[in-house]
């Protein structure tokens, strides 16, 4: 018997050459350069689709502060409906909106690093990073033409002469510790947080250019749904529509 030849033959199929190794059914697929390129292109296409979807349809928005408690909590991700006001509808009293506060809540700033801003913008658009420091989420309290007063004899907001109960206010908060009376210019909004004692909103910009008013065309969209955490999935809690329905007057202009 030629044992040397026998050993040589066995050597060609030894474990060192691959026999006996467990192999994934995907190993050949992933091992192919063409397959890896396809997977990479698929990943890029999915990312581009999500970015386009968030830019034009629905954008996740990470809540960074307590200003909208109890409606929205720190760490919540709301889904902002960018089509809500795209076809002629206008923000209504009680709506929770996300808007660009440049020129109203924050001053115009010099351009920063365009690459860094683009990367942050992409992560923010996917809800993976805090929003830009020029983006805000607040509740619409007055629309163009409204006369908004705080407060009436019962400590409530009064809009166009009608006292409004606000069921969404943070427990223990008053509608405003700062008295004010304003008439909202046409084409703008008066907005406030639900956690009034923790919110920097239209009240804090009364003495500045624009008087705390947010131009309607700066509204990014309406916060309609809660997407995260899963324990809070669902629509954003009610806007007190019944109370606001009694308020007449006002015009968006």
Secondary structure as UniProt FT lines:
FT   HELIX           3..11
FT   TURN            12..13
FT   HELIX           15..17
FT   TURN            18..20
FT   TURN            25..26
FT   HELIX           27..31
FT   HELIX           33..56
FT   STRAND          58..62
FT   TURN            67..71
FT   TURN            74..75
FT   STRAND          77..81
FT   TURN            82..87
FT   TURN            93..94
FT   STRAND          96..100
FT   TURN            103..105
FT   HELIX           114..125
FT   TURN            126..127
FT   TURN            133..134
FT   STRAND          135..143
FT   TURN            144..145
FT   STRAND          147..150
FT   TURN            153..154
FT   STRAND          157..159
FT   TURN            160..161
FT   STRAND          162..164
FT   TURN            167..168
FT   TURN            171..172
FT   STRAND          180..183
FT   TURN            186..187
FT   STRAND          188..192
FT   HELIX           196..198
FT   HELIX           202..205
FT   TURN            206..207
FT   TURN            209..212
FT   STRAND          214..215
FT   HELIX           216..218
FT   STRAND          219..228
FT   HELIX           230..232
FT   STRAND          234..235
FT   HELIX           241..244
FT   TURN            245..246
//
